[in-house]
Amino acid sequence: MQFVGYDTDDPGLYVSRAASDNASDTDVPGTVEFVPLDPGTELAYTLGERHCAGTITDGGHVPCSNPTAPHCPQHRSTWVCAKCTGTCLKDEMDCLEPHAIYLAAFAPDTFKVGVTKEWRLETRLREQGADRGALLAVVPDGRIAREREAEIAAEIPDRIRIPKKRAGFHRDVDADAWDALLSDLGVDEDDRYTFDYGLDLRDRPVAETIATGTVRGVKGRLLVLDRAGSTYAVDLRDLVGYEATPEATTRDLQASLGAWD
């Protein structure tokens, strides 16, 4: 079996049984199973070799043996809209619906600007693992939204790396800094959001790539697992491409500070 994808909206992993050491793009597509990552779920997988996760089609999973992971150039998809700053990179502009320009806060004091379709605002904030969010404006289309985002990004970053997010998992948002920023931008109370992922962490989780333990929760694309008295944060993207066997890992792992209490 192989981990071939993940979902952050409905947290879970996509697992395929089509992958093998001799996998090729001409193999018959395999069935894709969804493994939910609800709190309390027990995971017990040992990771093996990692290679391209292939692609998921309507017919199932088509494996690929290329050693490049999580995806080789043939199966790597690029969302051009993520690079847009107002000049459309597609043959024809298709983001012709209201878009929201927002701010996201990550504990303790990391803030970013972003853009999404208006109806996806809360979903998008959760997908990123934001602790708080704020709607800055709604504009007629994606082009205008990206232009505004690019202007704001000169002062507030539009990208935050995963290690930066993980570092604040056990912290609270600096409410004074957040409120001061929103006040300066004139954001109404009704346009502010607060999220709780139920992690209840006392210490920073240890960064690891494992799939064994008890699920504490998922925040953005970071899976938080408890195992042997320690708490780990696993980037779901780092699992994609791994072959896995359904048994708990016996690999020695770094212990978190909480393991010594």
N, C-alpha and C positions, 0 to 999 in steps of 0.2 A: 504494500500500500504506500501511497505518497500523499503528503499535504500539498494541495494544488491551489488553494486560495483561502480567503477569509472574508468575514462580513463584520463590519463595525456597527452597523445600524441595528441588526439583530445578531448580537455577538455569537460567532461560531466559526468553525473551521470546515473547509471542504476537503474531503478525503476521497481519493480514487484508488481503485484496486487494479487499474489498467497498467500502472507503471511497473517496469522491470528493468533489470540491467541491460536487456537487449531491446528496450523500447525504441520504437521509431514512429515517425509521423504517419506511416502507412498501417499501423496496427488498428484493429477494430476498437472504436471508442469504448471506454469502460464506464461503469456506473459511478456516479459521484454521490457520496453520502455527506450529509450535513451533521456535524458534531456540535451541538449547542454548548455554549460556555456560560451557562447560568451559574450563579453563586452556589457553592456546595457541590458542584459536579466534580467527580473524581476522574482525573486523566491518568492514564497509564500507558505511555508510549515510549519506546526507546528509539532514538534517532539513529539513522544509518548514513548511507552516502547521500550527497545532495547533488542534484542536477536540474536542468530546466524542467519547470512544471508543465510544459506543454500548453495546451489551450482547452478551454471548456466550451463546447458547442451545444446546440439543441439536442444532439444525439448522445452526448456524454463527454467524457474526458479523452482527448487525444494526447498520448504521452510523447515525450521527446527525450532522447538520450544525450543531447548536447550537454557538456559539463558546465556550461554557464548558468548560474542560478542567481535569482529565482527564475529568470526567463532569458533565453538566448535572443539574439537580434531578430530571429524569424518570428518569435512569439512575444516580443516586447511591444506593448502598445504605449503610445504617447498621446496624452490628452493635450492637444494644442491650446485649448482654452486656458490651461494653467499658465501658459507663457504669454498670454495676451495682455497688452497694456493699452488697448483701445484700437489698435490696428489689426483687423481680422486676419488670421493666418489660414483660414479655410477658403475654399473656392467660392463659397457663398455664405454670408453671415446668417446664422440661424438662431441666435440668442435673442429672439424678438418677443420677450415677455418681461414683466417687471423683475428686477434684480435688487437684492438687498446688499448694502455695504455695511459691514459690521465690525465690531471689535471683539476679540476674544482675550480672556485673561487666564493665565496659567500660574498657579501658586509658585512662589509668593508674589512676584512682581514682574512677570513677563507678559507683555501685551502685544497683540498683533492685529493687523487689519486684514479683512478678507471680503470676498464677494461670493454670493450664491443666489440661486433663484429664490424669489421672495418666499414661496411656499415651503422651502427647505431650510429656512433659517435655523430653527431649533435643532433639526436633525443634523445639519452641518456642524453646528457648535458641539454637539455630542460626539459626532464622528471624530472630531479633532481632540476630544478629551478636555474641552474648555471647562474651567471651574465657574467662570462667569462670562456673560456676553452682553452686548449692547447693540441695538440697531441704530446706525447713524443716519441712514437715508434709504429710500426706495426710489429707484430711477426706472425709466421706461424699458431699457434693454441692457444687455451685457456689455456692449461697447462703451456706453456712458459710464457704467459701473466700473469697468476696468480702468478707464481714464481717471476717475476719481480715486480709485484705489492706488494707482501709481503716484498720484499727487500726495496722498496721505503717507505712502510708504517712504517718502523722503524723510519723515519724522518718526514714524512708527513702523517697525518691520512687518513684512507680509509673509514671512516664513519663520517657523520655530522648529529646531531640530528635536528629535525624539529624546536624546539624553538630557536636554534642557527641561523638557516636560517631566521626565521621570524624576529628576532631582528634586522637584517640589511636591511629589505625591503625598508626603507626610506633613506638608505645610498648609497653612491657610493663606488665602489671598490677602495681600496688604490692602485692606479696605480703604485706608486713607488715600493711598496712591491711586487706586482705581477710581474712587469717588471724585478725587481732584481732577483726574483726566476727563471723566465724563462731564463734570461741571464745566470745564473749560470748553468742551465741545457742545455744550447745551443739550445733552441727552436727557430726555424725560424719564421719570421713574417707571412709567409704563413700558418703556422700551428696554428695560434691563432684565437680565435673566441670571438665575443662579442654579447650578447643577450639583447633584450629590450622587456619587457613584457607589456609595456604600462600602468603601474600602477600609475605613477606620484604621489607618496606619499610624503607628507611633514612631517608626523609623523609616528611612529611605529603603525601598526594596532593592535587592541585589540584581543587577543586570545579568541575565542568563538566557541561554537558548535551550529550553527543555520543554517537554510535554508530559511531565509527571508531577502530580500533586493535586491539591484541592483548590478549585477555582474560588478565589476571593471576589473577583470581579474583573471587568474589562473597562478600561478608560481610554477612549480613542482606539488606537491600534495596539495598546499595551495590555497584555494579559497578566493579571496578578495571581500568582500561585503560592500556596503555603505547602511546605514540604519539610518534614523533620525539624520543626521548630524555627525554620527560616522562611522569609517571604521573598519571592522573586518576581521581577518584572520582565516579561518576555515580549519582544516586538513580534507581533503576529507575522509581519512580512518576513522576518528572519526564519520562520518555520517553513515557509513556502519553498517547495522543491525537495524537501527531505523525504527520503524513504523512511518508513517507520514500521516497527513491529509492535503489536498490542501487548506490551508488557512494560512494567515500571522500569525506569532506568536505574542502574546501579552505579552510575558514574559519581565520583566524589564531587561535591559542589561547595563553593564558598559559602560559609554560614553568615547570616545577617547578625547585626548586633542584638536583635531580639532573642536569638537562640541562646544567649548567655545569661538572660535574666533569671 
